Amino acid sequence: QVQLAESGGGLVQPGGSLRLSCAVSGTIFSLYAMDWYRQSPGKQRELVAGITSSGNTNYADSAKGRFTVSRDNAKNTVYLEMNSLKPEDTAVYYCHAWRYSLHYWGQGTQVTVSS
């Protein structure tokens, strides 16, 4: 069975940094595209960043210049480096793996940006 396990969330001050990790098991990780989504109370889940199996990346406008998504196929892990964090970044962040019709989701990790 395929499992995605997010980690690295927590409380950080505005302007601070945080690195999220998502470890994938149960499948051939290198074949999957990986995404980071987030959801705040009362808002719809939104795509924050994505990286394809070949390493191409894309970002939401709100994340461009501040966030970096990367992957380490040897470790079956995708990362989201978040810098210059703002209170508006507060949300539950979810890891998403997909390949053709296959889709898998992590349980989410809470990120709170507050002073």
C-alpha positions as CSV (number, residue, x, y, z in Angstrom):
1,Q,0.0,0.0,0.0
2,V,1.1,3.5,-0.8
3,Q,1.7,5.8,2.1
4,L,2.7,9.5,2.3
5,A,4.0,10.9,5.6
6,E,4.4,14.6,6.0
7,S,6.6,16.1,8.7
8,G,8.3,19.4,9.5
9,G,5.3,21.5,10.4
10,G,5.1,23.7,13.4
11,L,5.0,27.2,14.8
12,V,7.2,29.8,13.3
13,Q,7.5,33.6,13.5
14,P,6.7,35.9,10.5
15,G,9.8,36.1,8.3
16,G,11.0,32.7,9.5
17,S,11.6,29.5,7.6
18,L,10.4,26.0,7.7
19,R,11.2,22.9,5.7
20,L,8.5,20.3,5.1
21,S,9.2,16.7,4.1
22,C,7.0,14.0,2.6
23,A,8.3,10.5,2.6
24,V,6.6,8.1,0.2
25,S,6.6,4.3,0.6
26,G,4.9,1.4,-1.2
27,T,5.5,2.5,-4.8
28,I,8.1,3.6,-7.3
29,F,8.5,7.1,-6.1
30,S,10.6,8.3,-9.1
31,L,7.7,7.8,-11.5
32,Y,5.3,10.1,-9.6
33,A,4.7,13.8,-9.8
34,M,4.6,15.4,-6.4
35,D,2.6,18.3,-5.1
36,W,2.1,20.4,-2.0
37,Y,-1.4,21.7,-1.2
38,R,-2.6,23.7,1.7
39,Q,-5.9,24.4,3.3
40,S,-6.9,27.0,5.8
41,P,-10.2,27.1,7.8
42,G,-13.0,28.3,5.6
43,K,-11.0,28.1,2.4
44,Q,-10.6,25.5,-0.4
45,R,-7.6,23.4,-0.7
46,E,-5.1,25.1,-3.1
47,L,-2.0,24.0,-4.9
48,V,1.2,25.6,-3.5
49,A,3.9,23.9,-5.5
50,G,4.5,20.9,-7.7
51,I,7.4,19.0,-9.2
52,T,7.2,16.4,-12.0
53,S,9.1,13.1,-12.2
54,S,11.6,14.9,-14.4
55,G,12.2,17.7,-12.0
56,N,10.1,20.5,-13.5
57,T,8.5,22.8,-10.9
58,N,5.6,25.1,-10.7
59,Y,4.4,27.4,-7.9
60,A,1.3,29.4,-6.9
61,D,1.8,33.1,-7.3
62,S,1.7,33.5,-3.5
63,A,4.6,31.1,-3.2
64,K,6.9,32.3,-6.0
65,G,10.2,33.6,-4.8
66,R,9.7,32.4,-1.3
67,F,9.1,28.6,-1.5
68,T,11.2,25.9,-3.2
69,V,10.0,22.4,-4.0
70,S,12.5,19.7,-4.5
71,R,12.8,15.9,-4.5
72,D,15.3,13.3,-3.6
73,N,14.5,10.1,-5.4
74,A,17.2,8.2,-3.5
75,K,15.3,9.0,-0.3
76,N,11.8,8.7,-1.7
77,T,11.1,12.2,-0.3
78,V,9.8,15.5,-1.6
79,Y,10.5,18.8,0.2
80,L,9.0,22.2,0.5
81,E,11.4,24.9,1.7
82,M,9.4,27.9,2.9
83,N,11.1,31.2,3.5
84,S,9.9,34.7,4.5
85,L,6.8,33.1,6.0
86,K,3.7,35.2,6.5
87,P,0.7,34.7,8.7
88,E,-1.3,34.1,5.5
89,D,0.8,30.9,5.0
90,T,-0.9,29.4,8.1
91,A,-2.6,26.2,7.0
92,V,-2.5,22.4,7.0
93,Y,-0.1,21.4,4.2
94,Y,-0.8,18.2,2.3
95,C,1.5,16.1,0.2
96,H,0.0,14.6,-3.0
97,A,1.5,12.0,-5.3
98,W,0.1,11.3,-8.7
99,R,0.7,9.3,-11.9
100,Y,-1.9,9.0,-14.6
101,S,-5.1,7.9,-12.8
102,L,-3.3,7.1,-9.5
103,H,-3.6,9.7,-6.7
104,Y,-2.4,9.5,-3.1
105,W,-2.6,12.0,-0.2
106,G,-0.8,12.4,3.0
107,Q,-2.6,13.2,6.3
108,G,-1.3,16.8,6.4
109,T,1.0,18.8,8.7
110,Q,0.1,22.0,10.4
111,V,2.0,25.2,9.7
112,T,1.3,28.2,11.9
113,V,3.0,31.5,11.3
114,S,2.4,33.8,14.2
115,S,4.2,36.2,16.6
